Every structure is written in C-alpha cells, then in structure tokens.
Amino acid sequence: MTDLHLRSATDLLGLLRAGEVGAGELLEHHLDRVEAVNPTINAVVALDEEGARDQARRADEARTRGDELGPLHGLPMTLKDVFEVVGMPATCGIPDLAGHRPTRDADVVMALRGAGAVIFGKTNVPEGAADHQSYNAIYGLTRNPWDLGRSAGGSSGGAAAALAAGLT
C-alpha cells in the first residue's frame, strides 16, 4: 500500500482495525514521507520519532491482545506548534520560547493520546499563531506544496501544507 499518505483518517483507521496495516508500519510510512517531502515545504518543524515509535509499538501490542485504545487507536498525527507535547519543543513560533520543552502534555494532547493517537510531529505556525502566512524566526517559511511560490496560509499553514502533501 504505497498510497497510505493519500488516505483519509477514517480510511486509515479502518485499515488499522482490519489488521491490514499496523500502527508501526503506518507511522514509518509517514515518517518516510516527511523525510522525502518536508525539506521542500518545511511544514513539519519538530519530530519525536522515538516517542512515536514507542506509542505505535504499544498500539500494535494492544491490538494483538484484543485491547482497543480508543477511536484513534494507532493513527499517526501531527499537531500545530501551539500545543505542549512532551518530547518536542513548544514555541508557538516565538523566538523567546525556542528552548521550551514541556514537562507535560497539553489537555488536548492528553485527550488525543487517550483516544489512541500516535503523535509524531509538530507543524509550523506564524509567530504567536497570529499572521496570514506560516513564517517565524525559529523555523522559517512553510511553502504551499502545490505551488512553492505561494503561502500555505496562516495559523494552520504548516498543518494544511502537511496534510496536502500527505505528511500527516
């Protein structure tokens, strides 16, 4: 299944539930896609590969035991760099926060993990998530994957570019 990155979250969850793909395999597919495509568009600005691989392994082990982790069981995903996620910086594009490493997940992140999501990366945002394009002095500019001369948009520009390019 080479087109996994083009599938909807609903389709991917169906494949996971049916055992047609494992959480680890799906995560590796997305990480490979990030490695291949992201340097051109700069949508994903932080990764926690080790933590995500551990989450995916636990999701696969739970499924093997017949345990269900929640409605997002094994689904790899990224989040905007406005949420605190243990294992990744949380900057909101603000230079003074470039070194901020949270010691706990934001409530929404805890909820997503509790639903079984495998969080593997963070996407770019404008400084303070408050502009019409996704540029900040920490990570630079996110480009539109369909036309590199155009903006990917504002607060969710990194997330939109990552989704459009099949990175998440």
C-alpha positions in Angstrom: 0.0 0.0 0.0 2.1 2.8 -1.3 -0.7 5.4 -1.2 -1.3 5.4 2.5 -0.4 9.0 2.8 -3.3 9.9 0.4 -5.9 8.1 2.5 -8.3 9.8 4.9 -8.0 9.3 8.7 -11.3 7.3 8.5 -9.8 5.0 5.8 -6.6 4.6 7.8 -8.5 3.8 11.0 -10.4 1.1 9.0 -7.2 -0.4 7.7 -5.8 -0.4 11.3 -8.9 -2.1 12.7 -9.0 -4.7 10.0 -5.3 -5.5 10.6 -4.4 -4.6 7.0 -1.7 -2.2 8.3 -0.1 -1.9 11.7 0.4 1.3 13.7 4.2 1.0 13.4 4.0 0.4 9.6 1.7 3.4 9.2 4.0 5.6 11.3 7.1 4.6 9.4 5.3 5.4 6.1 4.5 8.9 7.3 8.0 9.4 8.7 9.5 8.4 5.4 7.1 10.8 3.6 8.2 13.6 5.9 11.9 12.8 5.2 11.3 12.8 1.5 8.9 15.8 1.0 9.2 18.1 4.0 12.6 19.6 3.2 11.0 21.4 0.3 7.9 22.7 2.1 9.0 23.0 5.7 5.6 22.1 7.2 6.8 19.7 10.0 9.2 21.5 12.3 9.7 19.0 15.1 9.6 15.2 15.4 9.6 12.8 18.3 10.4 9.6 16.3 11.5 7.6 19.3 8.4 8.5 21.4 6.1 7.9 18.4 7.6 4.5 17.7 7.1 3.6 21.3 3.4 4.7 21.1 2.9 2.8 17.8 4.5 -0.4 19.3 2.2 -0.2 22.3 -0.8 0.4 20.0 0.1 -2.7 17.9 0.7 -4.8 21.0 -2.7 -3.7 22.4 -4.4 -4.6 19.2 -2.7 -8.0 19.2 -4.1 -8.6 22.7 -7.5 -7.6 21.5 -7.5 -4.3 23.5 -8.9 -1.1 22.0 -7.1 2.1 22.9 -9.8 4.4 21.7 -11.3 5.7 18.4 -7.9 6.9 17.1 -6.1 3.6 18.0 -2.8 3.7 16.2 -3.4 6.7 13.9 -0.2 8.8 13.4 -0.7 12.5 13.5 0.9 15.9 13.9 -0.2 18.9 15.9 0.4 22.6 15.4 3.3 24.1 17.3 0.9 25.8 19.7 0.3 22.8 21.9 2.7 21.5 24.5 3.7 17.9 23.7 6.3 16.1 25.8 9.3 15.1 23.6 9.1 18.1 21.3 9.6 21.9 21.7 6.6 24.1 22.2 7.3 27.5 20.7 4.2 28.9 19.0 6.8 30.4 16.7 8.0 32.8 19.3 11.8 33.1 19.5 11.9 33.5 23.2 10.3 30.1 23.5 12.7 28.3 21.2 14.2 26.3 24.0 10.9 25.5 25.8 10.5 21.7 26.3 7.2 21.0 28.2 7.2 18.5 31.0 3.5 17.6 30.5 1.2 17.3 27.5 -1.5 19.9 26.9 -5.0 18.8 27.8 -6.0 18.3 24.2 -2.8 16.2 23.6 -3.6 14.0 26.6 -7.1 13.5 25.1 -5.7 12.6 21.7 -3.3 10.2 23.2 -6.1 8.8 25.4 -8.0 8.2 22.2 -5.1 6.2 20.9 -3.5 8.7 18.5 0.3 8.4 17.8 1.6 11.9 17.9 4.8 12.1 15.9 5.4 15.7 15.0 4.6 19.4 15.2 3.7 21.7 12.3 4.8 25.3 11.7 2.8 28.4 12.6 3.4 32.1 12.3 4.8 33.9 15.3 2.2 33.7 18.1 -0.1 31.9 15.5 -1.2 35.4 14.6 -0.5 36.1 10.9 -1.8 35.2 7.4 1.3 33.1 6.5 3.3 30.5 8.3 6.7 32.1 8.9 8.6 32.6 12.1 12.2 33.4 13.0 12.7 29.9 14.6 11.6 27.6 11.7 11.3 29.9 8.7 8.7 29.8 6.0 6.2 27.0 5.2 5.5 26.7 1.5 2.4 25.6 -0.3 3.2 22.1 -1.5 1.2 22.6 -4.8 2.9 25.9 -5.7 6.1 26.7 -3.8 5.8 30.4 -4.7 2.6 30.7 -2.7 1.8 30.8 1.0 0.5 27.8 2.9 -1.7 30.1 4.9 -1.6 31.5 8.4 -2.1 29.9 11.8 -2.7 26.4 10.4 -0.5 26.8 7.3 2.0 24.2 8.5 -0.8 21.8 9.3 -2.5 22.5 6.0 0.7 22.0 4.0 1.5 18.8 5.9 -2.0 17.4 5.1 -2.0 18.4 1.5 1.5 16.9 1.0 0.5 13.6 2.7 2.8 14.1 5.7 0.0 13.5 8.2 
